[in-house]
Amino acid sequence: MAIAALVLWMCTAAVGSYLLTTAIRSGNAGSPPSESVSASAEQPATASAEQPATASPTAAPARPVRDRDRFDPPSLQRAKCEPLPGLRELAEFAHPALAIIGLGFWLGYVLSHERVFAAIGLGVLLGAIFAGLSWFTVNTRAAKRASVDGTGTGTENPDAAPLSFSPRLLILHAIGAALTLLFAALIAARA
């Protein structure tokens, strides 16, 4: 049964890798990089010279302008307006990284049948699942924010646009993760 959990984990990772590569590829195909570089290079100069920091169209809450905030670039203004700055990037890195680390520990359990590897693999799998859920939540909120802004990306930077995933593959990935968690928990409890 440990081998079945390993194969299921690997299939879930394969679907997740496919999801990530297609989402990144579709995001890069939507906007040519030459246009985004020239547009983003011009915007900070005009934004800081003509209008104060809180007049940015992407700044959600209106805050009083402090002297030290007046000359912040737009990317820093957006980061200050996010509830938890950098959470999407952290989850985007942590989810696949934890999944690969947990897969390594689970492979160690399959090869050695040491209970410690099963427990560590299960713990890392839980961390990967929670990182994936937070990534999904933050990405969904960013997509809603982008649709409300009407800009398509929610920011001046098209690289910060939320990734769009195929719903069927996303459901398949979630079902695979849930089954992997079930198998791993049953095996770790029995071991």
N, C-alpha and C positions, 0 to 999 in steps of 0.2 A: 504494500500500500504506500510505502514511502517513495517508491519509484513512480507510482501513479501521481502522487503529489508533485514530484519533481517534474514530470512530463507536463502536467497541467500548468505548473508555474512557468515552464519554458514556453508553452503555447500562449499563455497570457502575456508574457514578456514580448513575444513575437507580434501579437496583435497591438500591444502598446507601442512597440517600435514603429510598426506600420502607421499607426495613428499619428505619431509624432512627426514622422518624415513627410507624410502627406499634408499635414497641417502646416508645416514649415514651408514646404514646396508651394502650396497654394497661397500662402501669405506672401512669399517672395514674388510670385507671378503677378500678383495684383498691383504692385507698384514698382515701377522701374527705379533702381537706386540712384540714377543720375538726377532725376527730378526731386527726390526727397532730400538729397544733400544740398542742392541749391536753395530749395525752399526753407530748409531748417537753418541754413547759414544766414539767410537774410532776416528771418523773423526775430531773433534775439536783439539785433541792433535796433530795429524799429520799435519793438515792444518796450525796451528800456528807455528809449529816447522820447517817445511820444506819449506813453501812458504809464500810470503807476502799476505796481505789481498785482494789485487786486483786480484790475480791469481786464485781466486775461480771460478769454472765453471759456477756458477749461477749468479755471479755479472755481470750485463748487461753493465753499463757504466764504462769505465776505468777512475778511479780517481787517482790522485797522492797520494801516501802513506804518511800519516802524522804519526808522532810518536805515537800519542794517538790512532790511528786507527789500528795499526799494530797487536795488540793482541786481537782484537775483536773476539768473537765467530762467527761462520757462521750464526747463526740466527740474530745477530745484523748487520752483513754485509748485509744480505738480506733485513732487515728492512730499512737500510740506502739507499738501491738501489731502493726501491719501491717508486712510485710517491707520494702516500699518505699512509704511513705505518698504518696498522690496519684498513683500510677502509672495507675490506672484513669481518673481525670479527665484526666490528661495525654494518654493514648492516645485517649480519647474526643474530645478536641479536635484532637489532632495528625493523626489518620487522615483525617478529611474535609478539614482545612485543607491538608495536604500533597497530597491528591488534587486539590483545586481548583487549587493553585499549579502542580502538575505538568501538569495539563490546559492551563493557560494557556501554559506553556512549549512544550507539544507543539503547541498551536494556532499559536504563533509559528513553530515549525519548519515546519508545514504551509504557512503563508502565505509564509515567506521562504526556506525550504530552506537555512537556516544550520545547520551541523553543531553549533555551540555550543548552540543551542536543543534539538536532539535529545539531546545528552549530558546537559544539565541536566535535561530532562524525564525521561529515563531514571533519573537519580540520585534525583530527587524521587519518582518512581514507586516505586523500591525503598524509600525511606524511608516512603512511605505504606503499602506492603505490610507492612513490618516493624512499623509502628505498629498496623496492623490486626490482625496476628497477636498482638502483645502485648496489645491490647485484648481479643481473643477469649480469650486465656489467662487474663488477670486476671479477666474476667467469668465464665469457667467456674469458676475457683477460688472466686470470691465466691458463686456459686450453690451450689456444693458445701458451702461453709461455712454458708450460710443453711439448707440442708436438714439439716445436722448439728445446728445450733443449735436447730432446730425452731421458730424464731420466724417463719419465712417470709421475713425480710429479712436476718437475720444481724446486724442492728443495731437500735437503738431508733428510728432515723430511717428512715422508709419511702422518703424520697427517695434514700437511698444503696443501695437494693435493686438487685441486678444486673438488667440488662435481659434480657428473654427474646426471642430472635429465632426466626423461622420457620426450621426446618432446611433446607427445600427452597430458600428464597430465599437463605439463607446459603451453601449449596453453589453456587447459581447465581452469586452475587456472587464467590465464591472462584474459580470457573472463569473468569468474565469477567476477573478480575484476573490470573490466570495467563496467559490468552491475550493480554491487553494487554501484559503483561511480555514475553512471547515475541515479539510483533510489534514492540514498541518496541526490544528488544535486537537483533533482526535488522535493523531499519531503521537503528539507530544504528551497528551494526557495518559496514553497507554504505555508509553516508553518508560 
